[in-house]
Amino acid sequence: MPLFYMELALGQYNREGAATVWKICPVFKGVGYAVILIALYVGFYYNVIIAWSLYYLFSSFTFELPWTNCDNSWNSPNCTDPKLFNASVLGNGTKYSKYKLTPAAEFYERGVLHLHESRGIHDLGLPRWQLSLCLLVVVIILFFSLWKGVKTSGKVVWITATLPYVVLFVLLIHGITLPGAYNGINAYLHIDFRRLKEATVWIDAATQIFYSLGAGFGVLIAFASYNKFDNNCYRDALLTSTINCVTSFISGFAIFSILGYMAHEHKVKIEDVATEGAGLVFILYPEAISTLSGSTFWAVVFFIMLLTLGIDSSMGGMEAVITGLADDFQILKQHRKLFTFGVSFGTFLLALFCITNGGIYVLTLLDTFAAGTSILFAVLMEAIGVSWFYGVDRFSEDIQQMMGFKPGLYWRLCWKFVSPAFLLFVVIVSIINFKPLTYDDYTFPLWANRIGWGIALSSMILVPAYIIYKFMNVRGTFKERLAYCITPENEHQLVAQGNVRQFKLQHWLTI
């Protein structure tokens, strides 16, 4: 929440995107370029997930959902009818969530992805034309939602941000009435405090909250730059963060009630059906829906929710890229529609790699490396740049100019000490605890992991690269160059006078 508040205030006060907002400390402009590149990487594969949702939505308009039986062209001879399923089918300690021979699992991996036609990331094949069309529809929707900036995206958000709440509430009410739902909810509310000792838990939590709140991707800075100068962004930060966390908490009831129902139906433990990511959204949940009365209705409702949620999130990421670069290069701002088309079309072309037969391997690679350690590193540098080099005291004065009051001691301590320390810990641990990438039973080759780290480093390297570039392009002595690099652009005249506040001990000690 402190970083969420920081980004809102930063964008609102400076009225700039993720890159040009660093006029407050020019040497950190590389952080802005890093988060813009990360947001662009995420757009390459996130739109593919939305395209899957659209494909599932189209497939749901049938009397019998296509993932309910084994009588389809994509099913394997070993496909197991869920009506005949029992725990003995698993054997060898295999969890139900990892059992890939159910109609729902085969529809996802064989009917949609065609994963069985790929031997690995080295054997991608051609893009699937059905998914290509869905991806094109998604990109067209995004383009027309963004081409006029917040004038259009602000109107679209009224639908994409509110409709999911209606659908979530409907799914929740129906979910808790299902047999076994109580057991699922009980498992959801059970806390295993021993897991808190594991570093990976904190890494996953940090990454998830950044995705959930949008911090670190330049989204908040971009949208806040359109706020009125005296808007109460402190209230917005508290309200939005609270609603986000409450929504996530309530969503857990909707999800685990279904997991409890699935465990009850197949007579297995909750932990055997519990999973995350695509397995939950595109296999377990659709399978559960297919067993309900009026399954077609519930499937359509569920995938409309996924579609609107995805478009809403993708709009934010693309707006961060467009605003961030348009504010930095006036020629792009003057031709915003054309630039928006270029970004949209570019993400479409690169996303085609993710909808090939082996596209899920590319998507997994990007999902792991494009915005994992790199986004944590970018936010760490952002916190250091604002809190230490620009100064918490000066940042607090900026907020006072906007809203008439300074942030409390809690926020200032978090910005200067707590948040940077936590982020540094998470970045270091995420690097130390890295394990070679896998997808189910497939282990990625060494060269694929190296490409992944190359993708991660491509954004992180922009921070030190810009520091060197900026320092080498400023004239003067070493001390003068350093002063110009770390002094806000509107105070450069003070450098000529020798009045550089960062060269005084008081600047670094003030909270």
N, C-alpha and C positions, 0 to 999 in steps of 0.2 A: 504493500500500500504506500509506503514512503516514496518508492521510486515511481509509482503511478502518479502520485501527487506532484512529484518533481517534474515529470515530463509534461503534465498538463500546464503547470505554471510556466515552464520554460518555453513551450510553444506559444502560449497566450501572451506572454509579456513581449517576446521578441518578434512575433508575427511572421515567423519563418518556418521552413521545412527542416528536416532532420540534418541537412548539411549546413545550410546558411545560418542556422540558429547558433552555430559555433563562432559567430562574430564576437561572442562574449569571451572566447579564448581561442584564437585562430589556430593554434597548433593542434587542437583536438578535432579539427574538421574531418580528419580521417575516420573518426568514430561515426560521423554522419554517413559517410560513404559506405562504411562497413555495414551499418544497419540497413541501408537501402539495398545493398547487394544481397544481404541475407533475406530481406523481404522478397526480392526478385527470385531467389532460389526457391523459397517456399511456394511462390506462385507457380513454379514449374510443375510441382507435383500435387499441390493442394487442389488445383482445378481438376486434376484427374479423379480425385476422390469424389468431388462434386459430380463429375461425369458418371461415375459408377452409380451414384445415388439416382441420377436422372434415368439411367438405364434400368435400374431396379424399379423405378416409378412407372416407366413405360411397360415393363414386364408384369406389373401388378394388375393391369387392367384386363384381367381374365377371370373366368368363373372359378378356375382352379389355378392357384399360384404355381408357377413352374418349378418351384423347389420343394414340392410336397411329395413327389414320388420318383421312382427310378426308371420311368418309362420314356425318358427323353434321349435324344440323339447324343447328347454330351455325356451321359452317364456311363460309368465303367461297369464291367461285369460283376465287380465286387461291391457295387452300391448296396447299402443296407437300408431297407425300408424301416423308418423310425417306429412304425407300429409294431414291428417284430423285434425291436431293439430291447436288450436288457444288459445289465452290468457284465454278464459273462462274455458278451461279444468283445469287450475291450481286451481283457487279458493283459499280461505283462505289465500291469500297473499304468497303462495308458489312460490319460485323462479324457473324458468325453469331449472337452473343448479342443483336444488335439486329434480327435478321430476324424479323418478326412474322407470317410466313405458314406456319409449321410447325404441325402438329396440336396440339402441346403449347402453343405460344404462343396459338393461337386458342382452345383450350379455356379457358385462363386469362383472356384478355381478352374473348372473345366468349361463351364458355359459362358462365363463373363471374361475371365482372364486368359483362358486357354493355356494355363501354366503347364499342362501335361505335354504341350508341344515344344517346350523349351528345356534344354539340358542345363541351363544356368545363365549367368549374366553375360557369358561369352556367346550365347546363342539366343539373341533377342527375337529375330524374325521381323516381320512387317507389322505396322500398326493395324489393329482390328478396325474394320470400317464402321462397325456399329458404334464402338466407343469413340471413334474419330468424329462421327456425327454428333454424339452427345457432348463431346468436348467442345466442338464448334458452337453448339447452341449455348453452352455455358459461357464461352468467351464473348459471344455476341451480346448476351445479357449483361455481362460485366462491362463491356465497352459502352453500351447505351446507358448504363447506370452511372458511368464516370465521365463521359465525354464533356459534360458541362460543369464538372467539379461538384461542389457541395449543393449546387442548385438541383441537380438530379439525384445524386447519391443520398442527400438528406431526405428526399421524398420516398425513395426506394426502401430506406432503412425503417420507415414506419411499418412496412409490411414484413421485411426480413427479420426485424428485431422483436416484433410483437406476436406474430403468428406462431413461432415455436413455443411460446408460453401457453397458448391455448391448447396446442397439440400435446404438450408435455402434461398438462393438467388432465386431459382426457385419458392419456395412456396411464397416468398414475392411478386415477380412480378405478380404471378397469383392471390394472395390474394387481392392486391390493385385494381384489375380490377373487383372484384365482387360487386354486388349491396349492398349498406349498409356499404361498407368498410370505406368510409369517416367518417361516424358516429362513427365507432369503433375506428378509429385512433384519432378522435377528443376527445373521452373519454379517450384514453390512454395519450394524451398530457395535459389533464386537471389535474392540481395539487390542491389537497385539503389541504391547509396549516394547517388547524385546526387539521388534523390527526397527525401532527408532535408533538403535545402536548402529544400524547398517548405513554406511555412507551413501549407498545407491538410492536409498529411500529419499534422502534429502536432495540428491541430484535430480531424481525424477520429479519430486515435488516442486523444486525451483523451476525446472523446465516447463512443467505443466502450468504453473501459475503465470509464467511469462506468456505462454500461448493463450491462456484463458483471459488474461487482462489486456493483452496486447502490448505490454511494456517491452521496450527494447527493439521493436521492429520499426520505429519511426512513425507508427500509426497515430499514437496519442499526440505527439508533437505536431504532426500534420493537421489533424482535425482541430486541435486546440488553437492553432494559428488563425483559424477562422472565427474564434469566439470574440465577443465584445471585450474591450480592454478591461472593463470593470466586472466581468463575469466572476461569480464566486466558484472558482475551480476547486477550492478546498471542499466545499459542499459536494461538488460533482465527484471528487475523488472518493470521499467517504461513502456517498450514496451508491456510486457505480460499483465500487469494490465490494460493498456489503451485498448488494443485489446479486452480483456475480457469484459470491461465495454461497449465498443462500440458494441460488438456482442450482449450483453444483451439488449442494447437499440434498436438495429435493430430488434432483435427477437420479441420485443414488437409490432412492426408494423405488422409482419407476424401473430402474435397471435391475435391482436385486429382487424385486418382487417377481420379475420375469425369470431370473436365474433360479429362484426358489421353486417356481412353477416347473421349470425344465428339470430340475433335480428330482422333484416329486414324480414327474411323468416317467422319467427313465430310471428311477430308483437308484440314484447315485448321490454322492455328497455334493454340497454346494461348491466346494473348492474344485471339484472335478469338472464343473460346467463354467466356472468363473474364468474369464479371459479378458483381454483388453484389445484396443485398437480395432483393426478391420475384422478380426474374428468375432468380436462382439456385435459390431454394427451390421456386418454383411452375412453372417452365418447364424449365430445363436439367436439373435433377436428376430430375424425373418423366419427362422424355423419355429420359434415359439408362436409368432403371429399366425403362421399357417395352420396351427392346431386350434385356433380360436374360432368361435362362431362369427360369421361375417368377416372372414380373414382378408378378403379383398379390400374391404373398407379400411381395416386396420393397417394393412400394408401401404395403401395409398396415403393415408394420414401420416404414417411414420416416415415415409420417404419424402413427403412434402416438407416435413419438419427438417430432415437432414439437408434437403436441397436449399431451403431458406437460410438455415444456419451456415451452411458452407458458403453461399453467395455473400452473406453478410460479412463473414470473416475475410473472404478473398477480396471484397471491395476495400476493406481497410488496408490490407497489405499492398494492393495495387495503388491506392491513393497515396500511401507513404512514398512509394517509388516515384509516382508522377509529380506530386507536390514537392518532394525533396529535390528532385533534379530540375524541375521547372523554376523553382525559386532561385536556383543557383545559375541557371543558364537562361537568359532572357529570351533567346530565340525559341526555346522550347515552350516557354510561357506564352509567347505570341502565337504559337501554332499548337496550342494545347490539344485540340481535337485530333490533329494528325499524330502528335506524340502519343496520345492515349491509344490510338489505333496501333501504332508501332509497338508499344509495350504489350498490348493485348495479343497482337498477331505473333510477336516474338515468343511470348509464353506458350501460345498454342503450338508453334513449331517445335519447341524444345520438349513440350509435354508429350509429344508423339512417341518419344522414346519410352514413356511410362505406360503406353497402351499397346505395346507389342506383346507377343506371347510371353516373353521374359521380362515384361515391363515392371512387374512387381518387385524384381530385384533392383532395378534402377530406382524405383520409388523408395524402397527400403534404405538404399544407400543414401539418397538425398535426405530422407527423413531423419536418419541417424546423424549425418555429418553437417548438413547445410545449416541447421539452426539448433545445434546441441551445445557443445562447448563454446562455439563461436558467438552465440547470442549472449551467453553468460559473460564472456570476456568483453564484449562490446558494452554491455550494461555496466560492468565493473569500471571500464575506462570512462564511461559517461558520468558515473557517480564521482569518480576521482576528479574529473575535469570541472564539474560544477561545484562540488563541495570544497575541494582543496585549492584548485588554481583560480577559479572565479571567486570562490569564497562563500561560505554559508551565510555570513553576515550580509554581504552584498546581495545575495540571492534572496534573503529574507526581506531586505529593503525593497527589492523589486516587487515582491508579493504584497508588501504593505502599500505600495503605490497603486496596485490594482484593486485591492480589496479593503484597504484601510486598517489592516492589522497584520502583525508579524506572526509567522508560524511559532508554535510553542517549543519548549525545550526538547520534548520528545522527538519531534520531527527533525530538529537540527542535529540532535545526537545520532539519530538513525542515518541521516544523510552523510554525516561526516565520518562516523565510526562503524556503526552496526552493519549497515548495508554493504559498504566496501569490504569489510572483514568477512562477512558471510559469503559474498560473491567470490572473493579470492579463495576461500576454503573450498567452495563447490567447484571452481574451475580447476584447481590443483587436483582434487580428488577424482574428478571426472576424467582427467588425463591419466592419472596413476591407475585407476580401476578399469581402464578400457580393455575390452575383450574383443577378439576377432568377430566380425559381423556374421550373423547367421539369419536364415529364414526357415523356420521349422527345422527340418533335418538337413537342409542345404547349408554348407559352410562356404562363405565367399572366399575366392582366391586372394592371395597376398596382394596382387596388383590392384584388385578392386578396393581393398582397404587403403592402399596408398593413394588411389584416386580420391577416395573419401576424405582422407586427411588433407589432400591437396585442395579440395573444395572448401573445407573448413578454414584452412590457412589462407585461402585466397581473399577472404573477407577480413580476417584478423590482421593480415600483413599490411592492410591499408592504413592502419593506425600508425605504426612506426614509420611506414614509408612516407606518409604525409608529413610527419614530424620532421623527417630529414629534408624533404622537399621544401617545406616552409622555411626551415632554418637556413637552407642554402640560398634561397631566393630573396632573403631580406638583407638589405645593405647595412653596413656599420660594423663595429667591433663585435666580439663574441658576446659581450654583456648587452650591447644594444640590440643585437639580433634576438637574444633570449628574451629581452624585455618586450620587444615588439610581438614576439610569438605568443607570449602568455598574457598580454594586456588586451582588454577589450578594444575593438577597433575605434569606438567613439572616445577613447581615452589616450590615443596614440600621441597626442600633443604633450601629454604629461611625461612621456618617455624622453622627449627632447629636452625637457626641463630637469630630467634626472629624478622625477618623482614617481617611482615604481613601487606600488604598495606590496607586490609580491616579493620584493627584496627586503621587506621588513619583517621581523620575527612576529610582530603582533598579528599580521595577516594570517599566519599559519596556526596561531594559537586561539584565535577568536572563534567562538561558537555562536 
